[in-house]
Amino acid sequence: MPLHCLRYQSTALQSFSTQALEALLSQARVYNAAHHISGMLLYRDGKFMQVLEGEETALWLLYSKILHDPRHTDIVMLADEPLPQRGFAAWSMAYRH
Ligand SMILES: Cc1cc2nc3c(=O)[nH]c(=O)nc-3n(C[C@H](O)[C@H](O)[C@H](O)COP(=O)(O)O)c2cc1C
């Protein structure tokens, strides 16, 4: 199955506490692991940047959920491309603050 990568940035609509981010991440990791999606989430100064890696149909399905998530806005796609090899194979969602 060919691999694909989506990368976007967005602006948080609320200031995320560590607790709120951990809740988001633990839900995301369960979903992503079940759908063979790996990646990384950065959160800094109210902005998110996320890399999603996996099978293209699974990524677009997740992205459509993320797009409609009321916790963020100004979602801008930065990359939508085939991926030769996972960069975050060991991570259902790595996180950096
Ligand atoms: C910045 C950001 C990144 C997110 N990343 C993921 C993710 O990687 N995986 C995931 O399942 N949900 C992620 N979510 C949560 C989804 O937007 C959504 O709440 C979740 O998929 C549940 O959707 P549902 O209630 O329609 O099933 C993210 C939300 C935000 C705000």
The ligand as a MOL file (V3000), in Angstrom:
LIG
                    3D

  0  0  0     0  0            999 V3000
M  V30 BEGIN CTAB
M  V30 COUNTS 31 33 0 0 0
M  V30 BEGIN ATOM
M  V30 1 C -4.6260 20.0590 16.1270 0
M  V30 2 C -5.4260 18.7900 16.1840 0
M  V30 3 C -4.8540 17.5820 15.8110 0
M  V30 4 C -5.5830 16.4080 15.8710 0
M  V30 5 N -4.9840 15.2380 15.5040 0
M  V30 6 C -5.6890 14.0890 15.5680 0
M  V30 7 C -5.0950 12.8440 15.1950 0
M  V30 8 O -3.9350 12.7570 14.8060 0
M  V30 9 N -5.8660 11.7250 15.2960 0
M  V30 10 C -7.1650 11.7520 15.7470 0
M  V30 11 O -7.8180 10.7090 15.8070 0
M  V30 12 N -7.7310 12.9120 16.1110 0
M  V30 13 C -7.0300 14.0670 16.0270 0
M  V30 14 N -7.6250 15.2300 16.4090 0
M  V30 15 C -9.0290 15.1790 16.8970 0
M  V30 16 C -10.0120 15.1890 15.7310 0
M  V30 17 O -10.1310 16.5050 15.2300 0
M  V30 18 C -11.4130 14.6850 16.1900 0
M  V30 19 O -11.7960 15.3410 17.3540 0
M  V30 20 C -11.3670 13.1980 16.4580 0
M  V30 21 O -10.9100 12.5270 15.3000 0
M  V30 22 C -12.7670 12.6460 16.8440 0
M  V30 23 O -13.6530 12.8940 15.8090 0
M  V30 24 P -15.1220 12.2530 15.8000 0
M  V30 25 O -15.7620 12.7100 17.0750 0
M  V30 26 O -15.7790 12.8450 14.5700 0
M  V30 27 O -14.9450 10.7850 15.7140 0
M  V30 28 C -6.9210 16.4340 16.3340 0
M  V30 29 C -7.5010 17.6520 16.7090 0
M  V30 30 C -6.7740 18.8210 16.6520 0
M  V30 31 C -7.4020 20.1110 17.0830 0
M  V30 END ATOM
M  V30 BEGIN BOND
M  V30 1 1 1 2
M  V30 2 1 2 3
M  V30 3 2 2 30
M  V30 4 2 3 4
M  V30 5 1 4 5
M  V30 6 1 4 28
M  V30 7 2 5 6
M  V30 8 1 6 7
M  V30 9 1 6 13
M  V30 10 2 7 8
M  V30 11 1 7 9
M  V30 12 1 9 10
M  V30 13 2 10 11
M  V30 14 1 10 12
M  V30 15 2 12 13
M  V30 16 1 13 14
M  V30 17 1 14 15
M  V30 18 1 14 28
M  V30 19 1 15 16
M  V30 20 1 16 17
M  V30 21 1 16 18
M  V30 22 1 18 19
M  V30 23 1 18 20
M  V30 24 1 20 21
M  V30 25 1 20 22
M  V30 26 1 22 23
M  V30 27 1 23 24
M  V30 28 2 24 25
M  V30 29 1 24 26
M  V30 30 1 24 27
M  V30 31 2 28 29
M  V30 32 1 29 30
M  V30 33 1 30 31
M  V30 END BOND
M  V30 END CTAB
M  END
